[in-house]
Amino acid sequence: MTEGALRGAAPTSAAPTGAEPTSEELRAAYARDGYCVARALLPAEALARAAAEVWAALPALSAQGALPAGHPHRLPPGARGALLSAHAPHAVSPAAAALLESAPLTALRDALLGEGARWAQAMLFFKPPGAPGQAWHQDERFLPTPDRSLLGVWVAIDAAGEENGGLWVAPGSHEGPLLPSRPCADADEFDGTPECFGEALDARLRARPPLLPPLAPGDALCFHGALLHRSLRNRAARPRRALVLHAVSAAAPLPAQGGLGPYARFSALAPPPAPLTRGAVSETETTSGEGDDP
């Protein structure tokens, strides 16, 4: 891979360092901490264009059907915004499709997972003001792999921090077995996605303090599928958009809930005003979690 493709990565700390780590340093940090940050990985302009193209595709896709009642990704009536995420954004956005094939992104994936790694899932999150977060969870619970190779790549479209619901990580928490989960009962802060719980969770959070890496547009937070991570409610007056990808190793089959299918489906937050139904999903969508990470 090209070392310069991972410009400005900060693999072990929450704040940017300005350093450009080698592939070996990046892999070592990912193995040790369960996450790393690649600064200015993708052009902010291309990411914003992808988000605009997906948003523009909503009217045509609304005919796929209304979001099932009781879906966890909803906001209280009257909250600003109606759309949380778009699955398979590359199906409706040429800019998103180009980003998935871009050299910096594929180099980063292959540096962490090895040659032959594949994208298993692509999502574009809008997370408008007021949108809930998700409690501590591990993505391997939603997209399991036999070799524990699941990799999340979370690319900021907007600047992401504590106020607008950025992503918290628990360094080193990817070590050990997956933790048990249960339905999340804190509706004031989180959506209905299952949360990890128990003494083992407390022990991992005590071992190394959780942190929130601040991200600028184009920065990528990469994390192991077993790493504990969470996001809080967006309390800012601006959205927290992100392109979120999952990848697996060459040896792992694509997870049943993954795949870069030729369709896009949407998770809504609240019924939008007429005439546009923004909460469109495919006929196969269910109300069970798919590893969404707002």
KEKE-3310 file (N, C-alpha, C; in steps of 0.2 Angstrom, whole numbers, plus 5000, padded with zeros to 4 digits):
npx = (5004:5001:5011:5008:4994:4987:4987:4991:4987:4981:4985:4984:4979:4966:4967:4972:4989:4997:5006:5012:5009:5017:5012:5014:5015:5002:4994:4999:4994:4980:4979:4983:4975:4963:4957:4960:4964:4963:4968:4961:4958:4948:4942:4933:4924:4919:4913:4902:4896:4891:4882:4873:4868:4862:4852:4844:4839:4829:4815:4812:4814:4805:4794:4796:4791:4783:4792:4792:4781:4786:4800:4816:4824:4819:4812:4805:4789:4789:4803:4818:4821:4820:4827:4838:4848:4855:4856:4867:4872:4879:4872:4863:4871:4883:4894:4896:4899:4911:4919:4919:4928:4939:4957:4964:4955:4953:4966:4968:4959:4965:4977:4974:4967:4972:4977:4964:4953:4936:4923:4908:4897:4889:4884:4876:4875:4864:4860:4852:4849:4845:4843:4844:4857:4868:4869:4883:4890:4895:4900:4901:4891:4881:4885:4892:4908:4917:4931:4933:4936:4929:4929:4926:4924:4923:4919:4920:4908:4903:4910:4914:4910:4908:4896:4888:4885:4896:4907:4911:4925:4931:4946:4956:4946:4942:4948:4946:4931:4915:4903:4888:4872:4857:4840:4840:4836:4836:4828:4829:4842:4847:4844:4834:4843:4851:4861:4877:4881:4883:4896:4908:4908:4909:4921:4930:4928:4933:4947:4954:4951:4937:4936:4933:4937:4940:4934:4937:4929:4931:4940:4944:4938:4944:4939:4939:4928:4924:4926:4921:4909:4901:4888:4881:4866:4862:4865:4867:4864:4866:4869:4876:4884:4889:4899:4898:4907:4908:4920:4927:4939:4948:4946:4934:4917:4904:4894:4877:4869:4875:4883:4885:4872:4862:4853:4845:4841:4831:4832:4821:4817:4807:4789:4789:4785:4771:4774:4783:4789:4801:4805:4810:4811:4818:4808:4813:4817:4818:4813:4823:4840:4854:4867:4869:4877:4875)
npy = (4994:5012:5022:5036:5037:5036:5048:5059:5050:5046:5034:5030:5040:5052:5065:5074:5070:5074:5066:5054:5038:5022:5008:4996:5002:5007:4995:4989:4997:4996:4982:4982:4993:4992:5001:5015:5031:5039:5053:5065:5056:5055:5066:5080:5087:5077:5068:5076:5078:5065:5063:5072:5067:5055:5060:5067:5056:5051:5054:5045:5033:5031:5024:5011:5007:5010:5013:5000:5000:5004:5003:5004:5016:5030:5047:5057:5064:5080:5082:5089:5084:5069:5058:5044:5035:5029:5014:5005:5016:5018:5013:5022:5034:5040:5047:5041:5028:5029:5033:5021:5014:5020:5024:5027:5023:5009:5005:5008:4998:4986:4987:4984:4972:4964:4957:4954:4957:4962:4973:4973:4979:4995:5011:5027:5039:5051:5057:5069:5085:5081:5067:5051:5042:5026:5014:5006:4994:4980:4977:4965:4957:4960:4958:4945:4936:4922:4922:4933:4945:4957:4973:4990:5006:5022:5036:5053:5065:5077:5088:5079:5077:5078:5086:5084:5071:5062:5047:5036:5027:5012:5009:4994:4986:4976:4964:4947:4937:4940:4951:4949:4955:4965:4972:4990:5001:5015:5027:5040:5044:5034:5024:5010:4999:4984:4983:4981:4973:4971:4964:4961:4970:4982:4980:4981:4994:5000:4997:5004:5021:5026:5035:5049:5051:5066:5071:5078:5083:5071:5063:5047:5035:5020:5004:4988:4974:4969:4979:4989:5002:5018:5030:5046:5056:5068:5084:5095:5109:5105:5093:5076:5069:5054:5042:5025:5010:4992:4979:4963:4950:4941:4927:4926:4923:4933:4942:4937:4948:4957:4963:4971:4975:4978:4989:5002:5006:5014:5020:5027:5041:5049:5052:5060:5076:5078:5080:5070:5054:5050:5038:5025:5008:4992:4977:4967:4972:4972:4974:4971:4974:4979:4982:4995:5011:5025)
npz = (5000:4998:5009:5011:5009:5021:5028:5041:5051:5068:5078:5092:5100:5106:5100:5086:5079:5069:5063:5051:5051:5048:5038:5046:5059:5060:5059:5071:5081:5079:5082:5096:5102:5097:5089:5077:5070:5055:5048:5037:5027:5016:5003:5009:5001:4992:5000:5005:4993:4991:5001:4998:4986:4989:4998:4988:4981:4988:4985:4974:4980:4989:4986:4990:5002:5018:5033:5045:5059:5076:5073:5079:5076:5077:5080:5093:5090:5081:5082:5074:5058:5049:5044:5048:5043:5027:5019:5008:5000:4989:4979:4974:4973:4963:4968:4981:4977:4970:4981:4988:4981:4981:4981:4994:5004:5001:5003:5016:5022:5017:5023:5037:5037:5027:5011:4999:5007:5010:5007:5017:5021:5018:5024:5025:5037:5043:5055:5062:5071:5088:5086:5093:5102:5103:5115:5123:5113:5103:5086:5081:5086:5078:5065:5063:5062:5058:5060:5068:5061:5058:5053:5056:5048:5050:5043:5044:5039:5042:5055:5070:5086:5104:5107:5096:5095:5093:5090:5104:5110:5118:5122:5119:5122:5114:5116:5122:5125:5116:5124:5134:5129:5130:5128:5126:5139:5141:5135:5134:5130:5121:5106:5102:5100:5105:5121:5128:5144:5162:5173:5166:5156:5164:5169:5158:5154:5164:5164:5154:5151:5142:5127:5116:5100:5092:5076:5060:5045:5033:5040:5046:5057:5063:5068:5078:5076:5088:5097:5110:5108:5107:5105:5109:5111:5098:5102:5097:5085:5073:5060:5061:5050:5043:5033:5034:5035:5034:5034:5030:5032:5019:5021:5028:5026:5019:5031:5035:5036:5029:5015:4999:4992:4977:4980:4989:5006:5019:5035:5046:5057:5061:5056:5041:5034:5022:5004:5004:5008:5019:5025:5019:5015:5010:5005:5012:5024:5042:5059:5067:5074:5064:5066:5065:5068:5074)
capx = (5000:5005:5011:5005:4987:4985:4990:4989:4983:4983:4982:4983:4976:4960:4968:4977:4996:5001:5011:5010:5011:5018:5007:5016:5012:4994:4992:5001:4990:4974:4979:4984:4970:4956:4955:4965:4961:4967:4966:4960:4958:4944:4940:4927:4919:4916:4908:4897:4892:4888:4877:4868:4865:4858:4846:4840:4836:4824:4808:4811:4815:4800:4789:4798:4786:4784:4796:4788:4779:4790:4807:4820:4827:4814:4813:4799:4786:4791:4810:4820:4824:4817:4831:4844:4853:4854:4860:4869:4872:4883:4867:4860:4875:4889:4900:4897:4902:4918:4923:4921:4933:4945:4963:4965:4950:4955:4973:4967:4956:4969:4982:4972:4964:4976:4975:4958:4948:4930:4917:4903:4891:4890:4879:4877:4871:4863:4860:4850:4849:4840:4843:4847:4863:4867:4873:4889:4889:4900:4897:4902:4885:4876:4888:4897:4913:4920:4938:4933:4939:4925:4932:4922:4927:4918:4922:4916:4906:4903:4915:4910:4912:4904:4890:4883:4884:4902:4908:4916:4928:4934:4953:4958:4940:4941:4951:4941:4925:4910:4899:4881:4868:4850:4837:4842:4830:4837:4826:4831:4849:4849:4838:4832:4848:4854:4867:4881:4879:4886:4902:4913:4907:4912:4929:4933:4928:4938:4954:4956:4946:4934:4938:4930:4941:4937:4935:4936:4927:4936:4944:4941:4939:4943:4938:4938:4921:4923:4928:4915:4909:4894:4887:4876:4861:4865:4862:4869:4860:4869:4869:4882:4883:4895:4899:4900:4908:4911:4924:4929:4945:4947:4944:4927:4911:4900:4889:4871:4865:4879:4883:4884:4867:4860:4847:4846:4835:4832:4829:4818:4817:4800:4786:4791:4779:4769:4772:4789:4790:4808:4807:4809:4815:4816:4803:4816:4819:4814:4814:4829:4846:4858:4873:4869:4881:4874)
capy = (5000:5018:5025:5042:5036:5037:5055:5062:5046:5046:5028:5029:5045:5055:5071:5073:5071:5077:5061:5049:5031:5017:5002:4992:5006:5007:4988:4987:5001:4993:4976:4984:4997:4990:5007:5020:5036:5041:5060:5068:5051:5056:5073:5082:5089:5071:5065:5080:5077:5058:5064:5076:5063:5051:5064:5068:5050:5049:5053:5039:5027:5031:5019:5004:5006:5014:5010:4997:5003:5001:5002:5008:5022:5035:5052:5060:5069:5087:5083:5091:5079:5063:5052:5043:5032:5025:5008:5004:5022:5018:5011:5028:5039:5039:5049:5036:5022:5031:5033:5015:5011:5025:5021:5028:5019:5002:5004:5007:4992:4981:4987:4982:4966:4960:4956:4950:4959:4964:4977:4969:4984:5002:5015:5034:5042:5058:5059:5076:5087:5078:5060:5047:5038:5019:5012:5002:4988:4977:4976:4957:4954:4961:4956:4940:4933:4916:4924:4939:4950:4962:4980:4996:5012:5027:5042:5059:5070:5083:5088:5075:5078:5076:5089:5082:5064:5058:5040:5035:5020:5009:5006:4988:4982:4971:4958:4943:4935:4945:4952:4948:4961:4966:4978:4996:5004:5022:5030:5047:5045:5030:5021:5003:4994:4981:4986:4976:4974:4966:4965:4961:4977:4987:4979:4983:5001:5003:4995:5010:5025:5027:5042:5051:5055:5072:5070:5083:5080:5067:5059:5040:5031:5012:5000:4981:4973:4967:4985:4992:5009:5020:5037:5049:5060:5074:5089:5101:5112:5103:5085:5073:5064:5050:5036:5020:5004:4987:4975:4957:4947:4936:4921:4926:4924:4939:4941:4937:4955:4962:4963:4978:4974:4983:4993:5006:5006:5019:5020:5034:5043:5051:5053:5067:5080:5076:5074:5065:5049:5049:5032:5020:5002:4987:4973:4962:4975:4970:4978:4969:4978:4977:4984:5003:5015:5032)
capz = (5000:4999:5016:5011:5009:5028:5030:5047:5056:5075:5080:5099:5105:5104:5097:5080:5081:5063:5061:5046:5053:5042:5038:5052:5065:5060:5061:5078:5085:5078:5086:5103:5105:5094:5084:5075:5066:5049:5047:5030:5022:5010:5002:5012:4996:4989:5005:5005:4987:4991:5006:4994:4981:4993:5000:4982:4979:4993:4983:4970:4984:4995:4984:4992:5007:5024:5039:5050:5066:5081:5072:5084:5073:5077:5085:5095:5085:5081:5082:5068:5053:5048:5041:5051:5039:5021:5018:5002:4997:4982:4974:4972:4973:4960:4972:4986:4974:4969:4987:4991:4977:4981:4984:5001:5008:5000:5006:5023:5023:5016:5028:5043:5036:5023:5004:4998:5011:5006:5010:5018:5022:5018:5026:5026:5042:5043:5062:5063:5078:5092:5085:5099:5100:5104:5121:5122:5110:5098:5080:5079:5088:5072:5058:5065:5057:5061:5062:5072:5057:5056:5053:5055:5045:5051:5040:5046:5033:5046:5061:5075:5093:5110:5107:5091:5095:5090:5092:5109:5110:5124:5120:5122:5124:5109:5118:5126:5122:5116:5130:5133:5127:5131:5125:5130:5142:5142:5129:5134:5127:5116:5103:5104:5099:5111:5124:5132:5151:5166:5177:5162:5153:5169:5170:5152:5154:5170:5162:5150:5151:5135:5124:5110:5095:5088:5069:5055:5039:5029:5045:5047:5064:5061:5074:5077:5077:5095:5101:5113:5106:5108:5103:5113:5107:5095:5106:5093:5080:5066:5059:5062:5045:5042:5029:5039:5031:5037:5030:5032:5029:5013:5024:5031:5022:5020:5035:5032:5036:5026:5007:4995:4987:4972:4982:4995:5010:5023:5042:5047:5063:5063:5050:5038:5031:5015:5001:5004:5014:5019:5029:5014:5016:5006:5007:5017:5030:5048:5065:5071:5073:5059:5067:5064:5073:5073)
cpx = (5004:5005:5007:4997:4984:4987:4987:4986:4986:4980:4981:4980:4970:4961:4973:4984:5000:5005:5008:5013:5012:5012:5008:5013:5005:4991:4993:4996:4983:4973:4979:4978:4963:4953:4961:4961:4966:4964:4966:4961:4954:4943:4933:4922:4916:4911:4902:4892:4888:4882:4871:4864:4860:4851:4842:4837:4830:4817:4807:4811:4809:4794:4790:4794:4788:4788:4791:4787:4784:4798:4811:4823:4821:4815:4806:4796:4788:4799:4812:4823:4820:4821:4837:4849:4850:4858:4861:4869:4875:4878:4863:4864:4882:4895:4901:4901:4909:4922:4924:4926:4939:4951:4965:4961:4952:4961:4972:4964:4961:4975:4980:4969:4968:4973:4969:4952:4942:4926:4911:4896:4893:4883:4881:4872:4870:4862:4858:4850:4843:4840:4847:4854:4862:4872:4879:4887:4895:4897:4897:4895:4880:4878:4894:4901:4916:4928:4939:4937:4935:4929:4927:4926:4922:4921:4917:4914:4906:4908:4911:4914:4907:4897:4885:4883:4890:4903:4913:4918:4931:4941:4954:4952:4938:4944:4946:4935:4920:4905:4892:4877:4861:4847:4839:4836:4830:4835:4827:4838:4850:4842:4837:4837:4850:4860:4870:4880:4883:4893:4908:4913:4911:4919:4932:4933:4932:4945:4957:4951:4943:4936:4934:4935:4938:4938:4933:4933:4932:4941:4940:4943:4938:4943:4937:4931:4919:4924:4921:4915:4902:4894:4881:4871:4864:4861:4864:4864:4862:4869:4876:4882:4890:4894:4902:4901:4910:4914:4925:4935:4943:4944:4937:4922:4907:4895:4882:4867:4869:4878:4881:4879:4865:4854:4849:4840:4836:4829:4827:4818:4810:4796:4787:4784:4777:4772:4777:4789:4797:4810:4806:4813:4813:4811:4806:4818:4815:4816:4820:4835:4850:4865:4874:4873:4880:4879)
cpy = (5006:5021:5031:5042:5037:5043:5057:5057:5047:5040:5027:5034:5048:5061:5070:5074:5074:5072:5057:5042:5027:5012:4998:4996:5006:5000:4986:4991:4998:4986:4977:4987:4995:4996:5011:5025:5038:5048:5061:5062:5052:5063:5075:5084:5083:5068:5069:5079:5070:5059:5067:5072:5058:5054:5065:5062:5048:5049:5047:5033:5026:5026:5012:5003:5009:5010:5006:5000:5000:5000:5007:5015:5027:5041:5054:5064:5076:5088:5085:5085:5073:5057:5051:5040:5029:5020:5007:5011:5022:5016:5017:5034:5038:5042:5044:5030:5023:5031:5026:5011:5015:5022:5021:5024:5011:5000:5003:5000:4986:4981:4984:4974:4961:4960:4952:4952:4962:4969:4973:4973:4991:5006:5022:5037:5049:5061:5067:5078:5083:5070:5057:5044:5030:5018:5008:4995:4986:4975:4968:4954:4955:4958:4951:4937:4927:4918:4930:4945:4956:4969:4985:5002:5017:5034:5048:5063:5077:5083:5084:5076:5076:5079:5086:5074:5060:5051:5040:5028:5018:5006:4999:4983:4976:4964:4954:4942:4941:4945:4951:4955:4960:4972:4984:4999:5012:5026:5037:5049:5041:5027:5014:4998:4991:4984:4980:4978:4969:4968:4965:4967:4982:4986:4981:4991:5004:5002:5001:5014:5026:5034:5043:5055:5060:5071:5076:5080:5077:5062:5052:5037:5024:5009:4993:4980:4971:4973:4988:5000:5011:5027:5040:5053:5066:5080:5096:5104:5110:5096:5083:5067:5060:5044:5031:5014:4999:4982:4968:4954:4942:4929:4920:4927:4930:4938:4941:4943:4960:4962:4970:4976:4979:4987:4997:5006:5011:5018:5027:5035:5046:5052:5060:5070:5078:5081:5068:5060:5047:5042:5026:5014:4997:4982:4968:4965:4973:4975:4976:4973:4975:4980:4992:5006:5022:5036)
cpz = (5000:5006:5016:5011:5015:5031:5036:5052:5063:5078:5087:5103:5102:5099:5091:5082:5075:5060:5055:5048:5047:5043:5045:5058:5066:5062:5068:5082:5085:5082:5093:5106:5102:5089:5082:5071:5061:5047:5039:5025:5016:5009:5005:5007:4993:4994:5005:4999:4988:4996:5002:4989:4984:4995:4994:4980:4983:4989:4978:4974:4989:4993:4987:4998:5013:5029:5043:5056:5071:5079:5077:5082:5072:5082:5087:5090:5086:5081:5075:5064:5054:5047:5046:5047:5032:5020:5010:4998:4990:4977:4971:4971:4969:4964:4978:4983:4972:4975:4989:4987:4977:4984:4991:5005:5007:5003:5013:5025:5023:5021:5035:5043:5031:5016:5004:5003:5007:5010:5011:5019:5021:5020:5026:5031:5042:5050:5063:5070:5082:5091:5091:5097:5102:5110:5119:5119:5105:5092:5078:5081:5082:5066:5060:5060:5061:5063:5066:5068:5056:5058:5052:5053:5045:5049:5041:5040:5036:5052:5066:5081:5098:5109:5102:5090:5092:5093:5098:5108:5116:5122:5123:5123:5119:5111:5123:5122:5121:5122:5129:5132:5129:5128:5130:5132:5142:5135:5128:5130:5121:5112:5105:5103:5105:5114:5127:5139:5155:5169:5172:5158:5158:5169:5164:5152:5159:5168:5158:5149:5143:5133:5118:5105:5091:5081:5065:5049:5035:5034:5045:5054:5062:5068:5073:5079:5084:5099:5104:5111:5107:5106:5107:5108:5104:5098:5103:5088:5073:5066:5061:5057:5045:5037:5033:5035:5036:5032:5033:5029:5023:5015:5026:5026:5024:5025:5032:5032:5032:5018:5004:4990:4982:4974:4988:4999:5016:5030:5044:5055:5066:5056:5048:5036:5024:5011:5001:5010:5014:5022:5024:5016:5011:5009:5012:5023:5036:5053:5069:5069:5067:5060:5066:5069:5071:5077)
residu = (MET:THR:GLU:GLY:ALA:LEU:ARG:GLY:ALA:ALA:PRO:THR:SER:ALA:ALA:PRO:THR:GLY:ALA:GLU:PRO:THR:SER:GLU:GLU:LEU:ARG:ALA:ALA:TYR:ALA:ARG:ASP:GLY:TYR:CYS:VAL:ALA:ARG:ALA:LEU:LEU:PRO:ALA:GLU:ALA:LEU:ALA:ARG:ALA:ALA:ALA:GLU:VAL:TRP:ALA:ALA:LEU:PRO:ALA:LEU:SER:ALA:GLN:GLY:ALA:LEU:PRO:ALA:GLY:HIS:PRO:HIS:ARG:LEU:PRO:PRO:GLY:ALA:ARG:GLY:ALA:LEU:LEU:SER:ALA:HIS:ALA:PRO:HIS:ALA:VAL:SER:PRO:ALA:ALA:ALA:ALA:LEU:LEU:GLU:SER:ALA:PRO:LEU:THR:ALA:LEU:ARG:ASP:ALA:LEU:LEU:GLY:GLU:GLY:ALA:ARG:TRP:ALA:GLN:ALA:MET:LEU:PHE:PHE:LYS:PRO:PRO:GLY:ALA:PRO:GLY:GLN:ALA:TRP:HIS:GLN:ASP:GLU:ARG:PHE:LEU:PRO:THR:PRO:ASP:ARG:SER:LEU:LEU:GLY:VAL:TRP:VAL:ALA:ILE:ASP:ALA:ALA:GLY:GLU:GLU:ASN:GLY:GLY:LEU:TRP:VAL:ALA:PRO:GLY:SER:HIS:GLU:GLY:PRO:LEU:LEU:PRO:SER:ARG:PRO:CYS:ALA:ASP:ALA:ASP:GLU:PHE:ASP:GLY:THR:PRO:GLU:CYS:PHE:GLY:GLU:ALA:LEU:ASP:ALA:ARG:LEU:ARG:ALA:ARG:PRO:PRO:LEU:LEU:PRO:PRO:LEU:ALA:PRO:GLY:ASP:ALA:LEU:CYS:PHE:HIS:GLY:ALA:LEU:LEU:HIS:ARG:SER:LEU:ARG:ASN:ARG:ALA:ALA:ARG:PRO:ARG:ARG:ALA:LEU:VAL:LEU:HIS:ALA:VAL:SER:ALA:ALA:ALA:PRO:LEU:PRO:ALA:GLN:GLY:GLY:LEU:GLY:PRO:TYR:ALA:ARG:PHE:SER:ALA:LEU:ALA:PRO:PRO:PRO:ALA:PRO:LEU:THR:ARG:GLY:ALA:VAL:SER:GLU:THR:GLU:THR:THR:SER:GLY:GLU:GLY:ASP:ASP:PRO)
# end
